[in-house]
Amino acid sequence: MGPLHRRTRWRWLRGTDVGDDLNTDIWEFNPAINPAGDELIFTSIGRQDGSGLGDLFVSSRAGEGWSDEEPVPVNTPADEYHASLSPDGGTLYFVRRDVHGDLYEVEWPTR
């Protein structure tokens, strides 16, 4: 994966890899963070603990890093991806593609 960057007022700063606990030899993509900044939801393809091709996973902030990911219980044998959260963090939106892609929403637990 190439370097990630964060934009400041007039320049971009080099980002930080989230680490090997979440980054694997397979794809991780479409990250979304909750409003509190302590949960990271992302899509991954082909993980052993997944339910289908693309699945959603969540990890919680753990000190300076992130906890081991857990499958989000919306995963099916279809393809789930493009997670995003409502501004209040109470609703998860995502795409499920079996024959064609459809938008879904589900209540997301807030802390």
C-alpha positions as CSV (number, residue, x, y, z in Angstrom):
1,M,0.0,0.0,0.0
2,G,1.3,3.5,-0.8
3,P,1.7,6.2,1.8
4,L,-1.4,7.8,3.2
5,H,-1.4,11.5,3.7
6,R,-3.4,14.0,5.8
7,R,-4.0,17.5,4.6
8,T,-3.2,20.4,6.9
9,R,-4.0,24.0,6.0
10,W,-1.7,24.2,2.9
11,R,0.2,20.9,2.7
12,W,-0.2,17.1,3.1
13,L,1.5,15.2,5.9
14,R,2.6,11.6,5.6
15,G,0.1,9.2,7.2
16,T,0.7,6.2,9.5
17,D,0.0,2.6,8.7
18,V,-2.6,1.2,11.1
19,G,-0.4,-1.9,11.6
20,D,-0.3,-5.6,10.8
21,D,-3.2,-6.5,13.2
22,L,-5.6,-5.1,10.5
23,N,-3.5,-4.9,7.4
24,T,-2.9,-8.4,5.9
25,D,-1.8,-9.9,2.6
26,I,-5.3,-9.6,1.3
27,W,-7.3,-6.4,0.6
28,E,-8.6,-4.0,3.2
29,F,-10.4,-1.0,1.9
30,N,-13.3,1.4,2.3
31,P,-12.5,2.5,5.8
32,A,-15.0,4.5,7.9
33,I,-14.5,5.9,11.4
34,N,-17.2,6.6,13.9
35,P,-17.8,10.2,15.2
36,A,-15.9,9.5,18.4
37,G,-12.9,8.2,16.5
38,D,-12.7,4.9,18.4
39,E,-14.2,2.4,15.9
40,L,-12.9,1.7,12.5
41,I,-15.2,-0.2,10.0
42,F,-13.7,-1.5,6.8
43,T,-14.2,-4.0,4.0
44,S,-11.9,-6.9,3.4
45,I,-12.1,-9.7,0.8
46,G,-11.4,-13.3,1.5
47,R,-10.8,-13.3,5.3
48,Q,-11.3,-16.7,6.9
49,D,-13.8,-15.3,9.4
50,G,-15.8,-13.7,6.7
51,S,-19.2,-14.8,5.3
52,G,-18.8,-14.2,1.6
53,L,-16.5,-12.4,-0.8
54,G,-16.4,-8.9,0.6
55,D,-17.3,-8.5,4.2
56,L,-17.5,-5.6,6.8
57,F,-15.3,-5.7,9.9
58,V,-15.0,-3.5,12.9
59,S,-12.0,-2.7,15.1
60,S,-11.9,-0.6,18.3
61,R,-9.2,1.8,19.4
62,A,-6.8,0.0,21.7
63,G,-4.3,2.4,23.2
64,E,-2.1,3.6,20.3
65,G,-3.4,0.9,18.0
66,W,-6.5,-1.1,17.1
67,S,-8.0,-4.2,18.5
68,D,-8.4,-7.4,16.4
69,E,-11.2,-7.0,13.9
70,E,-14.5,-8.6,14.3
71,P,-17.0,-9.4,11.5
72,V,-20.0,-7.0,11.5
73,P,-23.2,-9.1,11.9
74,V,-24.7,-7.8,8.6
75,N,-22.4,-10.0,6.5
76,T,-23.9,-12.6,4.2
77,P,-22.6,-14.8,1.4
78,A,-23.2,-11.8,-0.9
79,D,-20.7,-8.9,-1.1
80,E,-20.9,-6.1,1.6
81,Y,-18.7,-3.0,1.3
82,H,-18.7,0.9,1.3
83,A,-19.6,1.3,5.0
84,S,-20.3,4.7,6.3
85,L,-21.9,6.0,9.5
86,S,-24.5,8.7,10.0
87,P,-23.2,12.0,11.6
88,D,-24.5,10.9,15.1
89,G,-22.9,7.4,14.6
90,G,-26.3,5.6,15.2
91,T,-26.8,4.3,11.7
92,L,-24.5,2.2,9.5
93,Y,-25.0,2.5,5.7
94,F,-23.5,0.0,3.3
95,V,-23.8,-1.7,-0.1
96,R,-24.8,-5.3,-0.5
97,R,-24.2,-6.8,-4.0
98,D,-25.6,-10.2,-4.9
99,V,-27.0,-9.6,-8.4
100,H,-26.7,-5.8,-8.3
101,G,-25.7,-3.4,-5.6
102,D,-28.3,-2.1,-3.2
103,L,-28.0,0.4,-0.3
104,Y,-28.8,-0.9,3.2
105,E,-29.0,0.8,6.6
106,V,-29.0,-0.8,10.1
107,E,-28.9,0.6,13.6
108,W,-25.3,0.9,14.9
109,P,-24.7,0.7,18.6
110,T,-23.1,3.9,20.0
111,R,-21.1,4.1,23.1
